[in-house]
Amino acid sequence: MKNRISSILTLVALVFTLSIATTPSAQAQCPMCKMGAESNLNNGGTAAKGLNSGILYMFATPYLVVGSLAFFWWYNRKPEEEDEMEIDPADLQMGKE
């Protein structure tokens, strides 16, 4: 089980590293977006609401990914004490304990 988890974590780390390393550079246009959203909102438009929804979506995604990984780990974990306490049914038939 530990090998499976370590291989999954290695794969996630590799994908994360590659996604950061291969990201093209982008020029920040936040002031332009802000000006466009403010002028649209002042003219009665709803583009600013859509922009805010997009920001919240991008904000929530990393938390959902980390939360999903934490739940996966929690759901599939097995206490080490149970591993030591397991008894093989074949040993019980032969009179061994």
N, C-alpha and C positions, 0 to 999 in steps of 0.2 A: 504494500500500500504506500509506503514511504517513497519507493522508486517511482510510482505512478504520479504522486503529488509533485515530487521534485522534477519530473520530466514535464509536467504541465506548467509549473512555475518557470522552468527554463524556456519553454516555448513562449509563454507570455512575455518574459523579459526580452527575448529575441525580437518578437513582433514589436514591442514597445520601442526598443532601440532602433530597429529599422525604420519605424514610422517617424521617429524624431530625426534620424540621420538623413532621410530622403525627402524631407519636407522642403519644398521650394520656398525661397524667401519671398515675403509679401510686404508691400508697403502699407503702412498703417493709414487708414483713412477714417479714423474715428471722428475727427472734427467735421469731415464732410458728411458723414452719416448723421451726426448730431444735428448739423444745420438743416439737412434735408428732412429729418424727422420733425424738428421743431417747426419748420415752415409748413410742413404738411399738417401738423397738429393745429397750428394757428389758423389754417385755412379750412378747418373742419374735417380733415382726412383722418384715416385710422391706421396709417402706415406705422406710426410710432408704437401702437399697441402690438402690431405684428413683430416689430423689432424687439420690443421687450419680451414677447413670448419666445422668440428665438434665443435671446440671451439667457432666459431661464432654462430653456431646453439644453443649451450648451453647458450651463452651470450644473444641472442635475445629472448629466450623463456620467461623469466620473464617479459620483457618489453611488449611482446605481450599479456600475461595474464593480466597484470595491465591495459594495454591500452584497452583491450576488456571489462574489468569490468568498466572502466571509461566511455567507449562509451555506455554500457548497462545502466549505471546510468543516463547519460546525455540524452539518447534517451527516457527513460521512466519516467523522472522526470516531475512533473506537478506543476507549480507555485501555491502557496497557495492562491494567489489572485483569481485565477479562481475557486477554490473550494467555496469561499465566494460569488462569483458573480453568481453562477448557480441558476437558477430559475426553480422550478418544474412546468412542463406543467399543472398539475392538479390544481395548485394554480391559474394559469392564467385563467382557465375556470370558476373558482368559484368567480373571481373578487378580489382575494387576490394578494398582491405583496410582 
